[in-house]
Amino acid sequence: MSGKKDETPLVDLRCGAHTYPDGTVGMHDAEFQVYPDEVVALVGANGAGKSTLMEHLNATLVPDDGELLVKGTPIDEDNKSLARKEVGFVFQDPDTQLVAPTVLDDVMFGLQNYGVPDEEAREKAKEALSTVDAGHLKDRIPHYLSGGEKRLVGLAGVLVLDPSVIVLDEPLAGLDPERSRLIIERIRDVHEDGVSVVLSTHDLDFAAEIADRVCVMEDGNVVGRGTPREVFYNDGLLRRANLHPPTAVRVARDAGVGKEMKPVTEDELVEVLEGEPGLGMTGTEVLQADSADGGEDG
């Protein structure tokens, strides 16, 4: 399990306060770390402070009171570029970061800003696009890409800088199931290549499926953290954050099964249900019945 106390975090944020110019308090007394080789899901209701926290991780925002360390180095006005290079940020709205006339030009853009010669930048950009299976898009105009394609290009645009951590704000927002599955596969590929991943999501089924660790935000603070199993079976914590458990947790409880294993994913739930005698239906049939009854209330 990543995130052991004896490990040095890649990113260590301690934010005593962050207030927006209009006086809105975005975060207070928040601590958040990202460790090597982990996927962290940040969950919470709308307005909980997820996006604000994430924009602090690469110094897009800076705390009014607090400190950001990236690989042990304190980040200030003079070395924000270190945070931007080591912590790549993929925005929820991909149009925010797609600015060049072609996809290849866009992925090259960050490298060119760091003084990489054009030909070298072009080759590295092609490699980054291939990494996310988007090489075929290199000559396309970003504006005309689908939402899922834009997310892939945005991901390539941060991967090309060889970051230690990638931050994705609501990576599945607005995508259909097929494109969501594609993005999930690419996130897993990036993690398998040794990059830690932080993502925010309202989809707790997705969080349960992909995360090693879950952090819960409420009212601008991180109010709970742990493995998906620890967090999603903590009823008091979920109530406090106005969140509903993932589908697998709800179905397991309704069926009165899995008290020892505590399934949090569909695969884990099917395994538990198919091992239970006398249920009268397979695990898959139980999940289908839950879906037909409107079981998705989270």
N, C-alpha and C positions, 0 to 999 in steps of 0.2 A: 504494500500500500504506500503510495506516494504521500509526501507531506509529513514525514516524521520530524519530530522536534530537533533531532540531531543533524538534519540536513540544512544546508544553506539555501534559502529561497532564491529563485531567479529574480523574482519581483517581491518587494516588501513595502507595502503601503501602510502608513499610519497617519490617518487624517483626523485631526481633532475637530476640524470644521471646514466646510466649504459652503460659501454663500454666494448666490448669483447676484449680479448687479441690481436686480429689482428687489433684493432682500429675501428672496426665497432661499431657505436652507436646503441644500442638496444632500449634504452628508454631515454627520457629527459622530465623533468618537468611533470611527470605523477603522478596523484593522483587517487587512487582506493580504494573503501571501500566495504566490504561485511557485510550486516546487518542480524540479526536473521530472520529466516523464509522467505527467498527469494530465487528465482532462477534468476541469472544474466547471460545474454548472452553477450559474448565479440565478436564483429564482426569487420571485416576490411579486406582489400585486403591482398594478400600474401606479407610478409615483413613489415606489419604494426606494428609488435611488440607484437602480442597477446601471443605467446608462451613465449616470454621473460618476459612479465608482469606476466603471470601465475606462472612461476617458481620462481618469487620473493615472492609469497604469502605464501610459506612454507619454505622460506629461502634456497631453492635449489640454487638460485642466490641471491646475496646481492647487494644493490645499492652502487655505488661509492660515491654518495652523497644523503643522505636521511635516511629514517627510516621505519621499519616495526613494527607495534604493533599488537599483537595477544591477544584478550580479555584484552586490555589495558596495556599489558606488553611489553616493548621494547625488541626486539629480537636482541641478539648479539651472538658472537662466543660461549659463555658459555651456552646459553639456546636454541640453535637451535632445540633441541629435542622437546621443547614445541611446536614450530611451526609445526614440522613434525607430531606430534601426533594430534594436533587440526585441522590441515589443511591437509587432505588426497589428494594425487595427483594420478590421473589415466592417464597415458601417452597415447599419440595417438598410439604409437606402443606398444601394450601390452607385446610383447616379452621382452621389456626393463626391466619389473619388475617381470616377471615370471621366477624364477630361480631354484625352488626346483624340486625334482623328481616326486612328485605327486601334484595334486591340493590342497589337504588337507594340505600337508607339506608347500606349498607356502603360503596359507592363515594364517597358524600358525606362519610363519617366523617372522613377525613384533612383535607379542606378545612375542615370545621367546627372541627377541632382548631386550625387556623391562623387562626380567627376570621372565615372567609368567611361572609357572611350566607346563611341557609338557601336562599333562592330562587336566588341566584347559584350556590351549591354544587350545588343540584338540577340546574340547566341544564348546568353543567360536567360533572356526573356522567353525565348522559344523553349528552353529547358523547363522553365517554371510553368509555362502553359501545358507542356506535355505531362508534367507531374500531376496536374489536376484534370487530365484528359480533355484539355481544351485547345490543343494545338491546331485543330481545324478551324478555330475562330480567329486566327491571328490577323487576317486581312479584313475582318468584318468591322463595320462602324459600331462602336459601343452602344450608341443610342438605340439601335434597332435590334439589340439582343433581347432574349427573353429574360425574365427575372432570375431564373436559375443560372443562365449563362453569365449574366452580369455578376452574380455572386462568385462564380468560378473565376472570372477574370479578376475581380477584386482580390480573391484569395491568392491568385498567381502574382498579383502586383505587390503583395507583402512577402510572399515566399521568396521572391527573387532577391530580396535583401538578406536572406539567410538568418531570420530572426530566431531567438530562443523560445519566444512565446508568441502565439497568435491569439488575438482577441476578436471574437465575433459577436456582434450585437444582433440578437434575434435572427440567426442565420436561416431559419425556415419560414420567416414571416412572409405570407402572401404566396407561398409556393404550393403547387398541387402535390399529391402523394408521390408521384413518380420523380419529380424534380427534388422533392425533399429527401427521398431515398438516395438520390445521386449526391446531394450535398453531404449527407451523413457519411456515405462511403468515402468521399474525398477528405472529410475531417478525420476519419479513422486512418486513412493513408498518411496524412500529414503527421498524426500522432505516432504512427508506427515508424516514421522516418526520424523520430527523436525530438519533435517539437512539442512543447507543452501547449495546451489549448485552454482558453477561458471562453465560455459562451454564456450569454444570457438567454433565457427562454421562458415563455409562459406554458410550454408543453412539458408537463412533468413526466409523461410517458417517454418522451425523447430524452429528458434529463436522466431518467432511471436507466435507459438503455445505453447511454454513451459515457456517463460521468464516472470517474473514480471517486470524486468528492463533490458534495453539494453544499453551497453556502446560501443561506436564506436571509433576504433583506426585508426590513420593515422600518418605515419612517427614517430613512437615511442612515441606517446602521445595519451591520451584519449581526443578526440576533441568534443564529444557530449555524452549525456546520458539522459535517460528518460524512460517512459513506451514504449512498442512496438508501440503504436498508435502515441505517440509524435515523436519518432525517424523515423518510417517508412513513415510518411507523411511529413517529413522535407527534401524536394528535395535538397536544398543547401547542407545540411550535407551529404546526401548520395552521391551526385556528388563529394564532396570534398574527400570522402573516397573511391571513385570508386566502389560504390555498387549500385545494382539495387533493387527496392522495392520488397517485397514478391508478389507472384502470386495474392493473394486476393486484394492487393492494386492496382496492374496494371489492373486487370479485372474490379474492381469497377470504376476506372477512365475511362476505355475504354467504359463501359456501361453507364457512366454518372449517377451512383447511389451511395448511401451511403455517401453523403457529410456531413451528420450530424453524423451518427454512425461511419464512417471511419473504415470499417472492415479491420482486419489484418490477420484473419485466415479463412480457408475454411468454417468452420461452420458459422462464422459471415457473410461471403459473401453470402452463400446460404440463410441465413435468410433474408438478405437485398433484394436479387434478387427475392425471392419468394413472397416478399411483394410488388414488383413493378408491377403495371398493364401494360399490353401491350408489355411486352418484347418478348412474343411469344415462350419462352422456359423456362424450370425450371432452378433454380440456378445450379443444378448438370450438366445439359446439357451445360450451358454456360462454366463451368469449363472444361468439356470434350472437348468442341470446342477450348478453349484456349490452352489446352494441345496438341490437334491435330495440331494446327497451329504453334507449336513450341513456346508456350508462355513462357516456362522456359528459360529466358535469364539471370537469376541471378546466 
